[in-house]
Amino acid sequence: MNSVVMKNILIITLITFFASCKDKPGADDLHYPIETAQAVLVDLYVASEAIKDVSDNKKDSLLDVYKSQIEQIHNIKFDIIESDIAIIRSNDALYSEVHKVVNDSINFMDQAFKKISTPKKIRPIPSNKVKKKPKPKK
């Protein structure tokens, strides 16, 4: 092959390669700050844990209540934060970064809960008896 054909094939190959390489969506593509998405994810994990033992017929309505409370607490729209969460899940590096913070937050809350809910060792109640001095002998 002559050099002009090789050059054209190389150019077409490079153009095709770069055109097919789309950047994965990242933190800049999120509608809400990444900290908001992290806080919402923490609350979603807590909510899902809270309803895990609830009967199926009540689970959906209770989840709707939690979602509406999460919207109010974080001042968000749930459908928009769900699209942000989808963006986070599609980017492995961003997903790891976000979930490290989320997991650390959940572990911290779990440890704090264990501290307040674990009974301390029971110590004996001090008696009010005062040691009496022996009476002097006469």
C-alpha positions in Angstrom: 0.0 0.0 0.0 1.2 3.5 -0.6 1.8 6.0 2.2 -1.3 8.1 1.3 -3.7 5.1 1.8 -1.9 4.1 5.0 -2.2 7.7 6.3 -5.9 7.9 5.5 -6.6 4.5 7.2 -4.7 5.7 10.2 -6.6 9.0 10.3 -10.0 7.2 9.9 -9.0 4.7 12.6 -8.0 7.5 15.0 -11.1 9.5 14.3 -13.3 6.4 14.9 -11.5 5.6 18.1 -11.8 9.0 19.6 -15.4 9.4 18.5 -16.3 6.2 20.2 -14.5 7.1 23.4 -17.1 9.0 25.4 -16.1 10.3 28.8 -17.9 8.5 31.6 -20.2 10.9 33.5 -18.5 12.3 36.6 -19.1 14.5 39.6 -19.4 17.5 37.3 -22.5 16.0 35.7 -24.4 15.7 39.0 -27.3 18.0 39.6 -26.7 18.2 43.3 -23.4 18.5 45.2 -21.7 15.1 45.8 -22.0 15.6 49.5 -25.8 15.8 49.1 -25.8 12.5 47.2 -23.7 10.9 49.9 -26.0 12.1 52.7 -29.1 10.9 50.7 -27.5 7.5 50.2 -26.8 7.2 53.9 -30.4 8.0 54.7 -31.6 5.5 52.0 -29.5 2.7 53.6 -30.8 3.6 57.0 -34.4 3.6 55.7 -34.0 0.3 53.9 -32.6 -1.2 57.1 -35.5 0.2 59.1 -38.1 -1.5 56.9 -36.3 -4.8 56.3 -38.6 -6.6 58.8 -41.8 -4.9 57.8 -44.4 -6.9 55.9 -44.4 -6.6 52.2 -47.9 -4.9 52.0 -46.7 -2.1 54.2 -43.1 -1.8 52.9 -44.0 0.2 49.8 -46.0 2.8 51.6 -43.5 3.2 54.3 -40.7 3.6 51.7 -42.8 6.4 50.1 -43.0 8.1 53.5 -39.2 7.8 54.0 -38.5 9.1 50.5 -40.7 12.2 51.1 -39.0 12.8 54.4 -35.6 12.5 52.7 -36.7 15.0 50.1 -37.7 17.5 52.8 -34.6 16.9 55.0 -32.1 17.4 52.1 -34.3 19.8 50.1 -34.1 17.7 46.9 -36.3 16.2 44.3 -36.1 12.4 44.5 -36.2 11.7 40.7 -33.3 14.1 40.2 -31.2 12.5 43.0 -32.0 9.1 41.6 -30.4 10.2 38.2 -27.4 11.5 40.2 -27.1 8.1 41.9 -27.3 6.4 38.5 -24.4 8.6 37.3 -22.4 7.7 40.4 -23.0 4.0 39.8 -21.9 4.3 36.1 -18.5 5.7 37.1 -16.4 3.2 39.0 -13.9 5.7 40.5 -16.7 8.1 41.6 -18.7 5.1 42.9 -15.8 4.0 45.1 -15.2 7.5 46.3 -18.8 8.1 47.2 -19.4 4.7 48.8 -16.3 5.0 51.0 -17.8 8.1 52.6 -21.2 6.5 52.8 -19.8 3.3 54.4 -17.7 5.3 56.8 -20.7 7.3 57.9 -22.8 4.2 58.4 -20.1 2.5 60.4 -19.6 5.6 62.5 -23.4 5.6 63.3 -23.4 1.9 64.0 -20.5 2.3 66.5 -22.2 5.2 68.2 -25.4 3.3 68.4 -23.6 0.3 69.9 -22.0 2.6 72.5 -25.3 3.9 73.7 -27.3 0.6 73.5 -24.7 -1.7 75.1 -25.3 -1.9 78.8 -22.3 -1.2 81.0 -21.1 -3.7 83.6 -23.3 -3.6 86.6 -21.4 -2.3 89.6 -22.6 -3.0 93.1 -24.6 -0.2 94.7 -22.5 1.3 97.5 -24.0 0.7 100.9 -24.9 3.6 103.2 -23.6 1.8 106.2 -20.9 3.6 107.9 -18.3 1.6 109.8 -18.9 2.2 113.5 -16.0 2.8 115.7 -15.7 0.2 118.4 -17.0 1.4 121.8 -14.2 2.1 124.2 -13.7 -0.3 127.0 -14.4 0.8 130.5 
